[in-house]
Amino acid sequence: MHIPVYILIIVSLSFISCTSKDETPNDNAREPVTINPDYDAALAAKLKADDYGMSRYVMALLKAGPNRDQDSTTAAELQKAHLKNIRRLAKENKLVLAGPFLDDGEIRGIYIFNVTSLEEAQKLTGTDPAIKAGRLEMELHPWYGSAALKKVNEIHKSIEKKKF
């Protein structure tokens, strides 16, 4: 039986197009992707991780706002309310990571929101008393990072000797 050459070419190209993209870590490599022997499917599902163990988030850069001339008592009250809001968002699993930068620059800190849309992050941002007062402002960016970040707050509770 004689198979026409064009049939062999079409079958070969179909096979290549179906396998090459899914079996390589990037378009330049041609080695098969190895499956992680430590992979925990149940944990990946719980954390809503993709095949690379990653998730979509929204990162916020907290910047010095236009209204930073509060007296020291008001500034301290706003900071206390800001920290209370951080704890609430973390408890609600809407905030997976937060922290200040230590260089006293224009960018004061970061948040990583456990949401996928800028709109939802904007709503959460609006709950911060320091944002409402203009002491801080946030710049939001979609971000792709490890789904394991969703476990940070749980782990932090085990290593936090003093609460802020």
N, C-alpha and C positions, 0 to 999 in steps of 0.2 A: 504494500500500500504506500502510495506516495503522498506525503502531506505537503501542501504548498508552502513555500518559504514565508510568505506574508503571514500565514496562520501561526507559524512558529515565532515570528517576530512579535506579533500581537500578544500571544500567550506569554512570552518572555517579558515584554514590557509591562504587562498587567501584573505579573508576579513581582517584578522589581518595584513598581509603584505602590503595591499593597504592603510590601514588607520594609522597604528601606527607611521610610520616615519613622515608623513605630519602633524599629529595632535599633536605632542609633541615638545616642545622647544629643548629638547635634548634626547639622547637615554636612559638616566636614569629616566627621569620623565615620568609619565603616565597620567598627567592631560592634558586636551585639551588646545590647544593654544587659547587665547582670541584675538579677533579682536579689535584693538584700535578704540574707538569711535571717536577720533579726527583725524583719518586717512583722508588725503586729496589726493585722487587718482590723480587729475590733477597735483598737485605739485610733487608728487612722480614720475609721468611720465616725467614731465619737467626736474627733477633732475636725471632722469634715475636711480632711487632707486630700489633696489630689495625689496622683501617682508618684509625684516627687516629694511628697510630705509637706507640701506648701499650701498656703491659703492667701486669699485676698484680704487686705486690711485697708484702713485709711490712716496715714501718718499725719500728725499735726506738728508743725513747728510753732512753739509758743514764743511770741516775740514781745518785746517791750511795747506797750500800747501808748497811745497819744496822751493819756491822762495818768501821769505818774507823780503828780504833785500832792498826793494826799499826805496828811500829817502822819506821824509815826504810829499813832494809835489806830487810825483808820486803815493804814497800810497793813498793820499786824492783823486786824480783824478780817480784812479781805484775804490775806494769806491763809488764815485759819479756815475761812469759809471755802477757799480754793482747795485746800487739802481735804476737807470734809467731802466736797464734791468728787474729788478723785477717788476717795474710798468708796463712795456710793456707786460710782460708775464701775469700779473694779468688782464690787460685790454683785452687781447686775451683769457681770461678764461683758460689758460694753467697752471696757478699757483693759487691754492686756498688758500695757507697759506705760509707765510715766516716770519722768525724772528730770531734774534740772541739770543744766550745764553748769560747770563750776568756774567758768572764766568771766562771769559778769559782763558778757557781751550782749549784743542786740537780740540774739536768739537765746531765750531764757531756759527753754527745755523742750521736751518732746512728749507727745502722746502717741500711742498706737491704738487706734480704735478697732474693736472686733466687729466691724461693719464693712460692707462692700461698696456702699455708695457715699459720695461726697455729701449728698443731701442729708442722709442720716447722721453723718459725722457733724455737719453744720448744726443740726438740731441739738445734738449732745453738747457741742461747743457752747451753744447758747444758754446752757444750764450753769455755766461757771460764773460765780460772782465777780471774779477778777476780770473776766471778759466783759460782763455787763457794765462794770464800772470803768472800762477803758484802760485799766492798768496793764492788761495783757491783750494781745490779739493773736489769732491763729491763722496759719497758712496751711491749707489741707492739700494732701497729695495721695492718690491711689498708690498702694504699695503691695508688693508680693513678697511674703516671707514665710519662714517655717511655721507650720501649724502648731508646733510644740510651744510657741509663745502663749498659747491659750492655757498652758499649765503653770505659767510663771507665778500668778497670784496665789495659786494653791501651794506651790512650793515655798513661796516667800513667807507664808504664814508659819511654816515650820522653822524658819531661820531668823525670824524677826524677834529679837530679844526685847526691844523697846518699841512701842507704837508711837508714831508721830501724831 
